[in-house]
């Protein structure tokens, strides 16, 4: 199933084809070169003062680390994320030169989006998850003070919607929607829509 964005203006295909499926094919494992390309893309994201505050905890191809990450993910997300061969916890270093780095989460997001766009370009799909336990991640995966777990993610090859429960299958097959430009592109002052879009 494809679910490309219907855009008002042209965008590159890796953006229009990026969406967040819940159905992953558990039989299609990821090799080291594929994983390397994903994290190479993540590595080259921009960051404030080149701090590169991102850290990634990963579980691959249903190994012990995969199970440990899955145990940190909410039950509702775990129902489908369990089939993705790559599970990720994205973590950010919260300080720079012993001072708070207010851009750390932004930079981690840029890095993770690089990874996701690389994945789309390689025929993979990805899904971010806010539904995970920060406390479980800290305890089970040893995240130290000064680092903040930000998001979980699942990466793999698209699977059949038939792998999902009926409620998730229905959500999988819904169309994609986004806010109108007037809701988020402002000019002149706050909530004054840019009139040309």
Phi and psi in degrees as a GROMACS rama.xvg file:
@    title "Ramachandran Plot"
@    xaxis  label "Phi"
@    yaxis  label "Psi"
@TYPE xy
-99.4596  152.223  UNK-2
-146.072  51.9135  UNK-3
-65.5199  145.995  UNK-4
-68.5583  139.932  UNK-5
-93.9587  106.184  UNK-6
-100.417  153.788  UNK-7
-79.2322  -37.912  UNK-8
-120.651  153.853  UNK-9
-67.1116  141.062  UNK-10
-133.7  161.048  UNK-11
-66.6368  152.866  UNK-12
-63.1828  -32.7259  UNK-13
-65.5854  -23.7573  UNK-14
-82.0624  -46.8303  UNK-15
-66.5085  -27.6287  UNK-16
-90.2588  -4.3824  UNK-17
-80.2809  119.31  UNK-18
-145.992  179.101  UNK-19
-117.25  78.6637  UNK-20
-72.1003  161.549  UNK-21
-109.708  -9.49149  UNK-22
-101.144  114.767  UNK-23
-119.044  148.242  UNK-24
-87.6035  106.852  UNK-25
-70.3837  -13.8411  UNK-26
-83.0274  -15.6961  UNK-27
-99.8984  98.313  UNK-28
-82.3016  166.691  UNK-29
-107.349  134.137  UNK-30
-89.559  170.194  UNK-31
-61.7301  -38.8303  UNK-32
-64.3635  -39.5168  UNK-33
-63.8569  -47.6167  UNK-34
-62.6375  -40.7127  UNK-35
-60.019  -42.38  UNK-36
-64.2103  -38.1515  UNK-37
-61.9533  -47.3287  UNK-38
-80.1708  -19.5551  UNK-39
-64.9902  -43.2177  UNK-40
-62.8288  -43.0381  UNK-41
-61.0819  -39.4177  UNK-42
-62.688  -30.835  UNK-43
-95.7728  16.8684  UNK-44
-71.2975  152.634  UNK-45
-70.2804  153.535  UNK-46
-153.892  151.24  UNK-47
-60.6623  126.839  UNK-48
54.0367  26.2901  UNK-49
53.4706  34.5554  UNK-50
-70.6961  -30.0115  UNK-51
49.2795  62.4286  UNK-52
-77.3874  1.8049  UNK-53
-78.0583  144.702  UNK-54
-138.52  143.923  UNK-55
-125.676  127.976  UNK-56
-101.338  125.803  UNK-57
-129.452  150.711  UNK-58
-126.006  132.039  UNK-59
-125.327  132.507  UNK-60
53.4807  39.7786  UNK-61
67.0845  30.4555  UNK-62
-78.1572  -174.977  UNK-63
-60.5465  -39.3094  UNK-64
-66.5294  -35.5543  UNK-65
-60.1516  -45.6918  UNK-66
-64.5296  -37.7859  UNK-67
-64.8475  -41.265  UNK-68
-68.2295  -43.1673  UNK-69
-57.4997  -36.0292  UNK-70
-66.3389  -18.9124  UNK-71
-90.932  -14.119  UNK-72
-86.0866  143.962  UNK-73
-57.7006  154.373  UNK-74
-59.5954  -40.7806  UNK-75
-65.2026  -38.0804  UNK-76
-77.0719  -33.9208  UNK-77
-62.3434  -26.8329  UNK-78
-56.0566  -37.1956  UNK-79
-107.545  -32.1516  UNK-80
-65.3879  -23.5274  UNK-81
-58.0754  -23.1421  UNK-82
-88.803  -8.91042  UNK-83
-79.7567  128.656  UNK-84
-72.3439  -15.5124  UNK-85
-123.331  117.176  UNK-86
-111.73  140.132  UNK-87
-131.171  140.316  UNK-88
-115.252  117.815  UNK-89
-90.6837  129.206  UNK-90
-125.933  145.156  UNK-91
-121.171  140.567  UNK-92
-78.9868  120.952  UNK-93
-84.7808  -8.96192  UNK-94
-124.018  159.657  UNK-95
-140.417  123.226  UNK-96
54.5934  42.519  UNK-97
64.2136  16.02  UNK-98
-120.087  154.421  UNK-99
-58.6255  135.911  UNK-100
-104.281  98.0003  UNK-101
-71.7203  -5.69683  UNK-102
-101.917  4.14349  UNK-103
-60.2233  -43.6046  UNK-104
-69.2362  -36.9518  UNK-105
-59.294  -46.5062  UNK-106
-66.6307  -39.0713  UNK-107
-62.9506  -40.0631  UNK-108
-61.8  -41.1225  UNK-109
-61.8473  -42.8852  UNK-110
-64.1709  -44.4458  UNK-111
-67.4925  -36.741  UNK-112
-66.9652  -36.9581  UNK-113
-56.6153  -45.8386  UNK-114
-59.8223  -45.0441  UNK-115
-65.2562  -41.9099  UNK-116
-67.2098  -36.7306  UNK-117
-60.7527  -43.4382  UNK-118
-59.3163  -46.3615  UNK-119
-59.8128  -42.3467  UNK-120
-62.7633  -21.1445  UNK-121
-100.632  6.59495  UNK-122
86.1629  12.3208  UNK-123
-98.1337  170.817  UNK-124
-131.764  161.537  UNK-125
-141.417  157.075  UNK-126
-147.291  119.696  UNK-127
-73.8802  153.033  UNK-128
-139.165  124.327  UNK-129
-85.8609  -19.2108  UNK-130
-80.8569  82.9568  UNK-131
-153.626  163.184  UNK-132
-97.5641  114.027  UNK-133
-60.9212  -41.9697  UNK-134
-62.5356  -42.6063  UNK-135
-64.5696  -39.9283  UNK-136
-61.0546  -47.8375  UNK-137
-57.7571  -45.3748  UNK-138
-73.0065  -50.1331  UNK-139
-75.4042  -31.839  UNK-140
-111.775  2.26634  UNK-141
71.4439  33.8709  UNK-142
-72.0597  122.463  UNK-143
-81.8883  170.164  UNK-144
-59.3568  150.858  UNK-145
88.5261  -1.67772  UNK-146
-129.823  139.351  UNK-147
-122.195  117.491  UNK-148
-62.5575  127.664  UNK-149
-107.047  -47.766  UNK-150
-154.894  159.676  UNK-151
-107.321  160.547  UNK-152
-150.757  150.59  UNK-153
-121.493  137.363  UNK-154
-135.509  137.591  UNK-155
176.64  -175.096  UNK-156
-82.7052  144.674  UNK-157
-62.206  134.292  UNK-158
-107.814  174.966  UNK-159
-70.2858  139.36  UNK-160
-58.4413  -20.4329  UNK-161
-66.4515  -13.5759  UNK-162
-73.949  -12.7436  UNK-163
-98.4158  156.99  UNK-164
-65.0014  163.272  UNK-165
-57.7935  -41.4661  UNK-166
-66.8426  -39.8092  UNK-167
-73.2053  -34.6297  UNK-168
-60.7671  -41.8825  UNK-169
-62.3155  -44.316  UNK-170
-64.4585  -35.4777  UNK-171
-62.5196  -31.8051  UNK-172
-97.1877  4.67534  UNK-173
-74.7815  153.786  UNK-174
-71.4521  165.43  UNK-175
-99.6439  143.533  UNK-176
-135.762  152.397  UNK-177
-140.033  157.623  UNK-178
-63.2697  156.261  UNK-179
-71.7581  152.491  UNK-180
-53.6437  -35.8631  UNK-181
-64.5142  -16.0989  UNK-182
-85.0499  -14.7327  UNK-183
-144.494  -4.59269  UNK-184
-112.676  108.864  UNK-185
-115.492  155.365  UNK-186
-146.174  135.162  UNK-187
94.86  -57.5092  UNK-188
-157.47  174.009  UNK-189
-59.4882  133.024  UNK-190
59.6198  28.1826  UNK-191
-105.214  99.5645  UNK-192
-57.7927  141.303  UNK-193
-64.7854  118.17  UNK-194
-72.2504  -14.8053  UNK-195
-88.8271  -5.82364  UNK-196
